[in-house]
Amino acid sequence: MNNLPATWVLCTIADVTAPVEMIDAAESQDRDIRYVDISSIDNIRNRIAEPKHLRLSSAPSRARQILKSGDVLFATVRPYLRNIAQVPESLDGEIASTGFAVLRAVDGVNPSYLFYKSISRDFVAALTGEQYGVSYPAVKEDQVRAQPFELPPTNEQLRIVAKIEELFSEIDKGLDNLLRARSQLALFRLVVLNRAMQDDTGRQFPTKLLSELIGPINQGWSPKCELNRQPNDSEWAIIKTTAVQPMKYDGTECKPLPLDLKPRPNIEINDGDLLMTRKGPRPRTGVVCYVKKARPRSMLCDTVYRFRCNEDLILPEYLELALNSPRVVEEINSRKSGISESGISLNHGKLESLPVPVPFNKHHQEFIVSQVRERLSLIDNAESVIADQISHAASLRQSILKKAFSGQLVMQDQGDQPASMLFERLRSERAKPTAKLSRTDKKKEVA
């Protein structure tokens, strides 16, 4: 940052952004709105993908920020997830959650230049390092606005944005193709799992209740643990719910047990266990995997169920396939309950009554597992290649942004008015007394 071009100024986000008007639904005329919350953001393309259509009177209490075209939305919860987007013209005047820091560029600052700064690796990494909280890590809006901002002359901002968009457009063409291919592979995976639950005539195998196929269902323990380091091999640990992925157990997703707490060996995870998430956001509830290789001294957390198969009736590898097959997943989804999308649970009794398609012959189960593993292995390999290519595309984008915010992407023009003059104008305008916008000084809720 010390090597910026002479015509640039290093300031902060707060220096180049304006306050955002707030709305109080209780004091406003009811109307149809499009509401943007964190789940509306596509964090790969960094755009608003799915705003919700609501009546203002039925919108959540955090639906308070009035948007303008060009605004930058930066999610303050889990900033490392990069839920960041720019507001298009089609959403001008709509409403956003207070879970975003809404960054509105002042006159003389290009909104797209501000947006590209907000998605840069350095910007996101700095805020990730400042997040607070254990179960709900977040940053405050003041922390976002305190971040450094490289301010070029206004005309140079336009040239930088034009160059970024030219280079990104080429990358995005390839990225779109990769994402389409990934979607097709996900569909193929579902087809393979669905077909595995059918006999040679295409009819689903007869079903048995899950309670007939497994032993007791256990859940674990969720003490307050250290989050800033991985446990070493000799330490006891508690798994995170993220250890349980569809048909994949990640034993590295765990947190060390504090030394002043005694471990509970009865909830230690063992090879051959089946795990299912029982609580959390809707997409993350009811996720199932089979533990092929457990990390020693890893214990079950409170938000995950653990059970083992009655192997006289069913193979654990087959049950993992069945519980991830489309029809059974649909049954699991129908048994979920909760008053919000982020607070869903799966009742113990409802889980036991789950119908599971089972071929009676265990040799048939072994054959199915073998065939499905072979096909899913091909899908896994293809998905791995695509993931590497998506990561490479992201790295290319970040290298472009790094050059952009160090003054190396476009040539400087000595005819441009120096940014110092723009900065002085902004500072003098900010010093003038102005009327406060309605309720801007109220503390924001976290989405």
Buried (B, 14 or more C-beta within 10 A) or exposed (E): EEEBBEBBBBBBBBBBBBEBBBBEBEEEEEEEBBBBBBBBBEBBEBBBEEBBEBEBEEBBEBBBBBBBEBBBBBBBBBBEEBBBBBBEEEBEEBBBBBBBBBBBBBEBBBBBBBBBBBBBBBBBEBBBEBBEEEEEBBBBBEBBBBBBBBBBBBEBBBBBBEBBEEBBEEBBEBBEEBBEBBEEBEEBBEEBBBBBBBEEEEEEBEBBEBBEBBEEBBBBBBBEBBEEEEBEEEBBBBBBBBBBBBBEBBBEBBBBBEEEEEBBEEBBBEEBBBBBBBBBBBEBBBBBBBBBEBBEBBBBBBBBBBBBBEEEBBBBBBBBBBBBBEBBBEBBBEBBEBEEEEEBBBEEEBBBEBBBBBBEEBEBBEEBBEEBEEBBEEBBEBBEEBEEBBEBBBEBBBEBBBBBBBBEBBEBEEEBEBBBBBBEEBEEEEEEEEEEEEEEEEEBEBB
